Amino acid sequence: MRDTLYVINPNSSQAVTAGIDTAMAPLRRAGGPRIECVTLADGPPGVQTQQDVDRAALSVLRFAQAHQDRAAGFVTACFSDPGLHMLRELPGVLSLGISECGALTAMTLGQRFGVIAILQGSIARHWRNWGAMGISQRVAGEVAIGRGVTELADHQATLSAMVAAGKRLRDEQGANVLLMGCAGMAAFRAPLEDATGLPVVEPTQAAVSMALGRIQLNW
C-alpha cells in the first residue's frame, strides 16, 4: 500500500532531519498520507560540494528503490535536489525536490526572490539550476552566510547571519521574497520573516505542500 510520503534528508545529520520533521507539523492531517522524514546514514555530514551532491544522489536512489512499494511519493530534502531526475525515472512514483519547488513557490509570492545560501561555493551550483529552469531573471541574487550544514546548529549565530543576508538581498538587490537555501534552515522561517518583513519560503514545506496536492488530485 502506497501510503507514505518520504521526505529524504540525504545527509547524515539527525539534527537536520529533526528540524525538517518539526517543519512538517502544519502539513500533517488525519486521512492524509503519512509524512516520514528519514536520514540517510551513509550520506555526507552535509551536502556542500558537487562531489557531495553526486554521492548523495546514489544514496537517495537506493533508498527510493528499496521503499518504492510503500511510497506515495518522495521529496528530496536538499537544496541541490540530489538524485531528483533519477527518481523521476522510476515508473509511477511522484518525486519532487526542494530547490525546484521552493523557487516555484517563491515566484508566486513576489516578482524577484533572493536566496540565502549556506556557503559561497553553493551559489554557482544554484545558478546552474536556475538557468536550467529558465528562471534566472526572477532571481534577485544570492548571499551566503558562510556556515556549513553542521554549523547551523548554533541557532543564534545562524539566525544573525541569515537576517543580515536577508536584509542585504532586500535592500541592495531588490528581493521581495526570500528563499532559504538549505533544508537545515527550517527552524528559522518565522524569525527571519519578522526581522526582514518579507515572506520567507522554507523549501521543504513548499515541496511537501506540492506533493500533498499532487497526491490528493492523483496527478
C-alpha positions in Angstrom: 0.0 0.0 0.0 1.5 3.4 -1.1 0.6 5.5 2.0 3.8 7.2 2.9 5.4 10.4 1.6 9.1 10.0 2.3 11.0 13.3 3.0 14.6 12.2 2.4 17.4 14.1 4.1 20.4 13.0 2.0 23.0 14.0 4.7 23.7 12.0 7.8 22.7 14.8 10.3 19.9 13.6 12.6 19.6 17.2 13.8 18.8 18.5 10.3 16.1 15.7 10.0 14.6 16.7 13.3 14.3 20.3 12.2 12.6 19.2 8.9 10.3 16.9 10.8 9.2 19.8 13.1 8.6 22.0 10.0 6.2 19.3 8.7 3.8 19.6 11.6 1.4 22.1 9.9 1.1 19.8 6.9 0.2 16.6 8.7 -3.5 15.8 8.8 -5.8 12.9 9.6 -6.6 10.9 6.5 -3.6 12.2 4.5 -0.5 10.3 3.6 1.9 9.7 6.4 4.8 12.1 6.2 8.0 10.3 7.2 11.3 12.2 7.4 14.3 10.0 7.1 18.1 10.4 7.4 20.4 8.6 5.1 23.1 7.4 7.4 25.5 6.7 4.5 25.3 10.3 3.3 27.9 13.0 3.9 27.6 15.2 7.0 26.4 18.0 4.7 25.8 18.2 1.0 28.0 21.2 0.3 30.1 20.3 -2.9 29.3 18.8 -6.2 31.0 15.6 -5.1 28.7 15.5 -2.1 25.7 16.0 -4.4 26.8 13.2 -6.7 27.4 10.8 -3.8 24.1 11.7 -2.1 22.2 11.2 -5.4 23.1 7.5 -5.4 22.1 7.1 -1.8 18.7 8.8 -2.5 18.1 6.4 -5.4 18.9 3.3 -3.4 16.5 4.4 -0.6 13.8 5.1 -3.2 14.2 1.8 -4.9 14.0 0.0 -1.5 10.8 1.8 -0.5 9.1 2.2 -3.8 6.3 -0.2 -3.0 5.2 1.9 0.1 5.8 5.3 -1.3 3.0 7.8 -2.2 6.0 10.0 -3.2 9.5 11.1 -2.4 10.7 14.6 -1.6 14.5 15.1 -1.8 15.2 17.5 1.1 18.4 19.0 0.0 18.7 22.3 -1.9 20.8 20.7 -4.6 18.0 18.2 -5.4 20.4 15.2 -5.5 19.0 12.2 -7.3 15.8 14.0 -8.3 15.9 13.2 -12.0 16.9 9.6 -11.4 13.9 9.2 -9.1 11.7 10.6 -11.8 12.7 7.7 -14.0 11.1 5.3 -11.5 7.7 4.4 -13.0 4.6 5.6 -11.2 6.3 7.4 -8.4 5.9 11.1 -7.5 9.3 12.7 -6.9 9.9 16.4 -6.0 13.0 18.4 -5.0 13.0 21.2 -2.5 15.1 23.6 -4.7 12.8 23.4 -7.6 9.6 23.6 -5.5 11.0 26.4 -3.3 11.8 28.5 -6.3 8.4 27.9 -7.9 6.6 28.8 -4.7 8.8 32.0 -4.2 7.7 33.2 -7.7 4.1 33.1 -6.6 4.8 35.4 -3.7 6.8 38.1 -5.4 8.5 39.2 -8.6 12.1 38.6 -7.6 13.3 36.2 -4.9 16.6 36.2 -3.1 18.3 33.1 -1.9 20.1 32.7 1.4 22.9 30.1 0.7 25.0 28.4 3.3 28.4 28.7 1.6 29.7 30.8 -1.3 30.6 27.6 -3.2 27.0 26.6 -3.3 25.9 29.7 -5.3 27.3 28.7 -8.7 25.5 25.3 -8.3 22.3 27.1 -7.6 22.6 29.4 -10.6 23.1 26.4 -12.8 19.8 25.2 -11.5 18.0 28.5 -12.1 19.4 28.6 -15.6 18.2 25.0 -16.3 14.7 26.0 -15.0 14.7 29.1 -17.2 14.0 31.5 -14.2 17.3 33.3 -13.8 15.6 36.7 -14.5 13.4 36.1 -11.4 16.3 35.7 -9.1 17.3 38.9 -7.4 20.6 37.4 -6.1 22.1 35.1 -3.6 24.0 35.8 -0.4 25.9 33.1 1.6 26.1 33.1 5.4 29.4 31.3 5.5 28.2 28.4 7.6 28.3 24.7 6.7 25.4 22.4 7.5 26.8 21.2 10.8 27.3 24.8 11.9 23.7 25.7 11.5 23.1 24.0 14.9 24.3 27.3 16.5 20.9 28.9 16.3 21.8 32.4 17.4 24.8 32.8 15.2 23.0 31.3 12.3 19.9 33.5 12.7 22.0 36.6 12.9 23.8 35.7 9.7 20.6 34.9 7.9 18.9 38.1 9.0 21.9 40.1 7.7 21.9 38.2 4.4 18.1 38.7 4.1 18.4 42.5 4.6 21.2 42.7 2.0 19.0 40.8 -0.5 16.1 43.1 0.3 17.9 46.5 0.4 20.7 46.0 -2.1 19.4 43.5 -4.6 15.7 44.3 -4.6 14.4 40.9 -3.4 10.7 40.9 -2.3 10.7 37.2 -1.3 13.4 35.2 0.5 14.1 31.6 -0.2 16.1 29.6 2.4 18.8 27.7 0.5 19.2 24.7 2.8 16.9 22.2 4.5 18.9 22.7 7.7 17.5 26.3 7.9 13.9 25.0 8.5 13.7 26.4 12.1 14.4 30.0 11.1 11.5 30.8 8.8 9.3 32.7 11.3 12.1 34.8 13.0 13.5 35.6 9.5 10.1 36.9 8.3 9.8 39.0 11.5 13.2 40.5 11.1 13.1 41.3 7.4 9.4 42.0 6.8 9.5 39.7 3.7 7.7 36.5 3.0 10.1 33.6 3.5 9.8 30.2 1.8 11.0 27.2 3.6 11.7 24.9 0.7 10.8 21.5 2.2 7.5 22.9 3.3 7.0 24.1 -0.2 7.8 20.7 -1.8 5.7 18.7 0.7 2.8 21.1 0.1 3.0 20.5 -3.6 3.4 16.7 -3.1 0.3 16.5 -0.9 -1.7 18.4 -3.5 -0.5 16.2 -6.3 -1.3 13.0 -4.3 -4.8 14.4 -3.5 -5.5 15.1 -7.1 -3.9 11.9 -8.4 -1.5 13.9 -10.7 
